[in-house]
Amino acid sequence: MTGTQRNRALLDHLQHAGHLAGLWRPAFEAMPRHRFIPDQVWRHGERTPVDREADADSWWELVYRDEPVITQRAPDGTPTSSSSKPSMVAAMLGHLDPQPGDAVLEIGTGTGWNAALLTHRAGPGRVTTLEVDPAVARSAEQSLRQTDQSVRVVCADGERGWPGAAPYQRIVLTCSVRAVPAALLAQSAPGAVIVAPIWGAGLARLTSEGNGTAQGRFVAGADFMPSRALGAAVVRPTGPSWKSPTELDPRCVADLGFQAYVHMRMPGVRLAGEQKDGTYQAWVEDGHGSAAHADGTGAVWEWGERALWEELEKAHTDWERANRPGPEQYRVTAGPDGQRIDLAR
């Protein structure tokens, strides 16, 4: 099967599943994912690389699966750059909804694929993409040049934005942040759309008011790598652990409404969960050294000074008392002094 055929099959799947709007299909057809993926990559959660030269079949199969692809690792093995899963890329572009001629700012260039898709829609020279890692920026710039995409690639701290091309009608972040950075709000035009993964809460879509503030709602779940600034500030749990029983179903962490409620009630706390070893398991961490892991057997392991799972249980009780509000019922307000999440009345 050729790359074109694999791409077409993936797009058919995404469109049938409702992830890919017909408006965006021409961009995905013109800018196939494989043209932006390095020869050596990793599956999410695995340490053995998939090498295009050594195992071409596995490489092609991974590239055209609807899953993220790790494209860079730190010396200790920690993923530092990736290509997001195609369904999430398509969903974010749909929420961003750039129009031809819009000035677009992307934070987190990665492979350059998203910038290429944006340029196909907004037009040549209308997209500025910021990447903090020099090696990643160079690789993306080379891929974009080979696909004849006129994109401004800047190696810079994305949280500071790029005033040289402001104001922007569309701003999209492909990394998680605790709050939409004030610099990006200041560089947004009145009515601009901002799409950002909020660490621990989900994907927010906000509309700029043109005065350094923006308001919006959560529109989807999102589990993105943290921005370099956020990642450097996160303290991973260490030290002794303790075990306790729980009656709370770990699958609650997958509910988008509960995720948003937790972010409102326990700011900065991140939830994650997955089916693993025959059970659904959940992880909770506050980024300051405390964490909890529910293994799906009725037991919870905790680390650090904060009893996070106990807090989560109380939050879940209160969320149910509030009639389990969904993600669309929360209002996100971002401004120069930070971000606030509350239940819209």
N, C-alpha and C positions, 0 to 999 in steps of 0.2 A: 504494500500500500504506500502510495506517495505521500509527501508532506501535505500536499493540497487536499488529497482524499481524507487524510486523518483530520485535518483542520475542518473540513466540511462536515465530517461525522460528529466532531465535537460541537460545532455550531448548531447542527440539527438537534443534538441532545439538549443544549442550553436553551434553544428557542422553544422546543417542545415542553421543557420544564418551566418555562415562563421567566427564565433569568435574562434572556437576551431579546431586547426589543428589535423589531424589524428595522428601525431607523439606524441601529448600530451595526447590523450585520455587514454592510459593505466595508466598514472600517476593519472589522475582524477578518474579513476575507482578504483585504488588501495588505493587512499587517499580521500575518500568521505568527503564532507564538514562537515557533522554533527558530525564527530568525533573530531572536533576542535571548536565547538560552545558551549559556556556555557549554563547552564540550564535557565538562565534569561537574556534576551536580549531585544532590543528595535527596532522598525521600525524606519527608517529614518524620522525625523520630528515629531515623536510622543513621548509623555512623559510617557505613560502607558506601563509598561513592559509586555513582552510575556514570560510566565513562563511555562517551559516544564512540570512540575508536575501538575500545575493547569489547563493547557490547552494544552495538547500534540498536538492536531490537528493543532492549530494555530502556535505552535512552529515549527513543521515539515513543514508546508506550507510556513512559512517565510524563513526557512533555505534553502529550495530548490526552491525559487523564484530567478530570476536573478536581485537581488537588494542587496545593502549593508545592513549589520546587525550591529547595534551599540552594542558593547559588554561591554563597560564601560562608566560611566558618572562621572563627578566631582560632588561635593556636590550641586553646583548651577544648575545642570542639563546639563551642557555643555558636549557633547560627547568627550571622550578622547581616545577611541580605538574602532576599528571596524574590521569587516571582509568585504573586498571589494566585489563588485558585481562580480559574477563568470565570466561574459563576459569580464570584465576589467582584471581580474586575467589571464584569458586565453590569451587575447591580449598582455598583458605585457610580459608573458612568451614567446609568439611567437616572439616578437621583441627582447627579450633578447637572445633567441636561444642558451642556454648553451649546450655544448657538453660533452659527458661522460668523466670524469676525470678533467673537468675544476674546478678551485678554484673559488667559488662564494661567494660574500659578499652581504648580504641583510640588508638594513637599515629599521627598523620597523618590528619587529617580529610579533606583534599582536597576533593572535590566534595560529600561528605556521603552518597554513595550507599551505601558500605559500612556506615556508621552506621545508615542507614535499614533495611538488610537485617538487621543485628544486632538492632535494636529490634523488628522484626517477629517475631523468634524469641524474644528474651529478655524482651520486654515493655516497656511505656511506663515511662520514667524509670529504666531499668536500665542504660543505656549512657552512659558519659562518653567524649567524644572530644576529643583535644587537638590543636591546630593552632598552629604557631609564627608563621605569617604572618597578620597581622590582616585583610588583604583577603580571603584565602582563607577564613578562619574566618567572616567576615561573610557571604560568598556562600553557604557551606555552610549556615549557620544559617537564611538566608532560604529556601533550597530545602527544608530539613527542615520549616520552619514551613508552607510551602505544601503539603506532603504530610501535614501533621498528625502528624508524628512527634515524640514527646516525648523529645528527646535533649539532654543537657547538653553544649553546645559551649563549650570553654574555650580562649582564646588563651594558650598557655603552651608552654614548652619540654617536649616530650614525654619527653625522657630523664630528667626529674625526676619524672615521673608526676603523680598528683593524689591526695594522701592524704585529701582531704575525703570521698571516696566509697569508700575502701579498707576492708576487704580485697576484692580482686577474685577471682572464680572463673575468669575468662577475660581474657587480655591478648593483644592482637594489634597488631603493628607493620606499617604499610604503607610503611615506608621502611627502607633497609638500615642496619645498625649493625655496628660491628666486634665488639661483644659485647653481650649483653643487659644494659642498664643496671642497676646495683645498686639504684637507687631502685625500679625496677619489681619486682625480686625481693622487696624488702622489703615492697611493697604487695600481694603475692600471697598468697592464702589457701593453707593446706595442701592439696595435691592440685590446685591451680589449673593450668590448661593455658595455656602461653605459646607463641604462634606468631610467629616472627621471621625475617625475611630477614637472614642473616649475610653481610656484604659479602665477596664473593669465594668463598663456599662453598655457599650454597643456603638453602633454607627449613628452619628447625629447628623441631621441636615438642618442647617441654620440659614436664616436670611439676614443679611447685614442691614443695619439701620443707617449706615453711612456716617456714624458719629463715634466709631470705636466700639460699638456694641452690636450684638446679634442675638436673635431668638429662633428657636426651632424645636424639633422633636426627635426622638429616636425612631429610626426607620428599619433597622435590622440589627442582628447580632454581628459582632466583628471581633476577631481575635488576631490582631496584627502585632508584629514585633514592636517593642517600644522605640520611641525616638532615642537617638544616642544620648541626649540630655536626660531623658527619663530613665533609660537603662542604666546609666552611670549612677543614678541616685537610688536605684532599687537595691535594698539590702536583702540578700537571700538568707533563708533560715539556716541556722547552725545550732549545734549544741544538743543536749539531751531532749528526748521526746517523751510524751506520756500518752496513754491510751485510755479512751473512755467510750461507753456505749452511746448510741443515738437511735432514735426512731424516725428521724427526718430522712426522707428519701433523697439520696444524692442527686437524683435527676432534676431536682428543683433548680439547680444552678443553670440548667439549659433554658429555663423560661425567661424570655426577653423582658417581660414585665417585672419579674422578680429581680433580674439583674439590675434594671434601672432603679428599683426600689432600694436595693442594697447600696447602690452608688449614692443615692440620696441620703440614706440612713447611716452608711458607713463609708464616707468619702475616701477614695484611694484604695479601697479593697477590691481585689480582682478575683473573679470566679472563673473556673474552668472545669470541664468534665469530658469524659469519653468512655466508650465501651472498651474495657480492657480485661483480659484474662477471665472472660465469662461474666463480668459484673460491670455495672455502670459506676464509675469512680469519680469523685469530685475533689477539687483542690481549691483552697482559699488562701490568699496571702495578702499582707498589707504593705509590702515593700519596705518594711522597717525591721524585718527579722522574725516576724511571727507568721505562722502558717498552720493549716490543717489539711488533712487528707482523709476523706471518707472512702474506705475500700470496698463499699458495696455489700459488706457482710454484717452491717450493724455496728461496726467499730470505727472510731475516729482516732487518728494519730495527730498530735499537736506539738508544735515547737514554739519557743519564744515566750515573751512575757504576757501576751494578749490571748485570751481564750476565744479565738475567733469563731470556732464552731458554735459555742454557746451564744455568742452574739448573733450568729446567723440563724440559729433556731428561734431566738426571740424576734428577729426581724421577719422571719417567715410567718410566725404567728400573727404579727401585726399586719403583714401584707394580706393574709387571708381575711382578717377582720375588716380590712379596707376593701373587701370584695375583689381581691386579686387584680388590681389595675394593670392593664396592658401597656406596652411601650408607648403607644400613641397618646396615652393620658398624662405623660410627663412633659413639662416645659423645661427646655434648656436655655438658660440665659448666660451669655458670655460677655465679658467686658474687660476693661483695663485692670480692674481689681480682682479678677478671677472669674469663676464660673459657679452658677447655682442651678440646682435641679430641684424642681418641686412638682407636685401634682397640680395639673391645671384644673381649675374649677369651672 
